[in-house]
Amino acid sequence: MDARLEKLINAFEKKGWTLKGSVDISGDWWFQDILQLVSKWRPTETNIYLTLLTDPQLSDKNNIWSIGISSTIPQTKSFTYLEQITLNDIKKTDLDIFVDGINNVTLN
């Protein structure tokens, strides 16, 4: 797993989420994987999904460029995410503030 993705997941885990793993869904060209996180804070059992989006300019599904965060499993490439962050932006983003924003939308 990419260290930047691990850093993002760790930020979610510090803020009350548990990584459950990959969602059992057949893949498509626009994402590599969808990871499910479950809230241990109230309301417990709330889900969010990290969709590992592939670079639309490349046909290589291993080239993740962005992570889309949603409260439901995306069904199409034109899905509207709660938030989206590129792998490169993870390094320069205050992830505590970023995750707090997600928590404000999903847990309130």
The 8 nearest C-alpha neighbors of each residue, nearest first, counted from 0:
[[1, 2, 5, 4, 3, 6, 8, 63],
 [0, 2, 4, 3, 5, 6, 86, 63],
 [1, 3, 5, 4, 6, 0, 7, 86],
 [4, 2, 6, 5, 1, 86, 89, 7],
 [3, 5, 7, 1, 6, 2, 8, 0],
 [6, 4, 2, 8, 3, 7, 9, 1],
 [5, 7, 3, 9, 4, 8, 2, 10],
 [8, 6, 4, 10, 9, 5, 3, 11],
 [7, 9, 5, 11, 10, 6, 12, 4],
 [10, 8, 12, 6, 11, 7, 5, 13],
 [11, 9, 7, 13, 8, 12, 94, 6],
 [10, 12, 14, 8, 9, 13, 16, 98],
 [11, 13, 16, 9, 14, 15, 10, 17],
 [14, 12, 10, 11, 15, 9, 16, 95],
 [13, 15, 11, 12, 16, 10, 98, 99],
 [16, 14, 39, 12, 40, 13, 38, 11],
 [15, 17, 38, 12, 37, 11, 39, 36],
 [18, 16, 37, 36, 12, 19, 38, 15],
 [17, 19, 36, 20, 35, 37, 16, 34],
 [20, 18, 35, 36, 17, 37, 21, 34],
 [21, 19, 34, 18, 35, 22, 36, 33],
 [20, 22, 34, 33, 35, 23, 32, 19],
 [21, 23, 33, 24, 34, 35, 20, 32],
 [24, 22, 21, 25, 33, 26, 20, 32],
 [25, 23, 22, 26, 33, 21, 32, 27],
 [24, 26, 27, 23, 22, 32, 33, 31],
 [27, 25, 24, 31, 28, 30, 32, 29],
 [26, 28, 29, 30, 25, 31, 76, 60],
 [27, 29, 30, 60, 26, 31, 53, 58],
 [28, 30, 53, 27, 52, 76, 55, 31],
 [31, 29, 52, 53, 51, 32, 28, 27],
 [30, 32, 51, 60, 52, 53, 61, 26],
 [33, 31, 51, 30, 50, 34, 21, 26],
 [32, 34, 50, 49, 21, 22, 51, 48],
 [35, 33, 21, 49, 20, 48, 22, 50],
 [34, 36, 48, 19, 20, 47, 21, 18],
 [35, 37, 18, 17, 47, 19, 46, 16],
 [38, 36, 46, 17, 16, 44, 45, 39],
 [39, 37, 16, 43, 45, 44, 40, 15],
 [38, 40, 43, 15, 16, 37, 44, 41],
 [41, 39, 43, 38, 15, 42, 16, 106],
 [42, 40, 43, 39, 106, 38, 44, 45],
 [41, 43, 40, 106, 45, 44, 38, 39],
 [44, 42, 41, 39, 38, 40, 45, 37],
 [43, 45, 38, 37, 46, 42, 39, 41],
 [46, 44, 38, 43, 37, 42, 47, 106],
 [47, 45, 37, 36, 70, 44, 38, 48],
 [46, 48, 70, 36, 69, 35, 37, 71],
 [47, 49, 35, 69, 34, 68, 70, 50],
 [48, 50, 68, 34, 33, 67, 66, 51],
 [49, 51, 33, 67, 66, 52, 32, 48],
 [52, 50, 66, 32, 30, 31, 63, 33],
 [53, 51, 30, 65, 63, 66, 50, 29],
 [52, 54, 63, 30, 29, 62, 64, 60],
 [53, 55, 56, 64, 57, 63, 62, 52],
 [56, 54, 57, 53, 29, 58, 52, 28],
 [57, 55, 54, 58, 53, 59, 62, 64],
 [58, 56, 59, 55, 54, 62, 53, 60],
 [57, 59, 60, 56, 55, 54, 28, 53],
 [58, 60, 61, 57, 62, 53, 54, 28],
 [61, 59, 62, 31, 53, 58, 28, 30],
 [62, 60, 59, 63, 31, 53, 58, 30],
 [61, 63, 60, 53, 59, 54, 64, 57],
 [64, 62, 53, 52, 65, 61, 54, 51],
 [63, 65, 54, 53, 85, 86, 52, 62],
 [66, 64, 85, 52, 86, 84, 63, 51],
 [67, 65, 51, 50, 84, 83, 52, 49],
 [66, 68, 83, 50, 49, 80, 82, 65],
 [69, 67, 49, 82, 48, 80, 81, 83],
 [70, 68, 80, 81, 48, 71, 47, 67],
 [69, 71, 47, 46, 48, 72, 105, 68],
 [72, 70, 69, 73, 48, 47, 46, 68],
 [71, 73, 74, 48, 70, 69, 33, 47],
 [74, 72, 75, 78, 71, 69, 76, 50],
 [73, 75, 72, 78, 76, 77, 71, 27],
 [76, 74, 77, 78, 73, 29, 27, 79],
 [75, 77, 78, 29, 74, 73, 30, 79],
 [76, 78, 75, 79, 74, 73, 80, 29],
 [77, 79, 75, 76, 73, 80, 74, 67],
 [80, 78, 77, 81, 69, 73, 82, 67],
 [81, 79, 69, 82, 68, 67, 78, 83],
 [80, 82, 69, 68, 79, 83, 101, 70],
 [83, 81, 80, 68, 67, 84, 69, 101],
 [82, 84, 67, 66, 68, 80, 65, 85],
 [85, 83, 66, 65, 88, 86, 67, 82],
 [86, 84, 65, 88, 87, 64, 66, 89],
 [85, 87, 89, 88, 65, 64, 3, 84],
 [86, 88, 85, 89, 90, 91, 3, 64],
 [89, 87, 85, 91, 90, 86, 92, 84],
 [90, 88, 92, 86, 87, 91, 3, 85],
 [91, 89, 88, 92, 87, 3, 86, 93],
 [90, 92, 88, 89, 93, 87, 94, 86],
 [93, 91, 89, 94, 90, 88, 97, 96],
 [94, 92, 95, 96, 97, 91, 89, 90],
 [93, 95, 97, 96, 92, 98, 10, 7],
 [96, 94, 98, 97, 93, 99, 10, 14],
 [97, 95, 99, 94, 98, 93, 100, 92],
 [96, 98, 94, 100, 95, 99, 93, 101],
 [99, 97, 101, 100, 95, 96, 94, 102],
 [100, 98, 102, 96, 101, 97, 95, 103],
 [99, 101, 103, 98, 97, 102, 96, 104],
 [100, 102, 98, 104, 99, 103, 105, 97],
 [103, 101, 99, 105, 106, 104, 100, 98],
 [104, 102, 100, 101, 107, 105, 106, 99],
 [103, 105, 101, 102, 106, 107, 100, 81],
 [106, 104, 102, 103, 107, 101, 70, 45],
 [105, 107, 102, 103, 104, 42, 41, 45],
 [106, 103, 105, 104, 102, 42, 41, 101]]
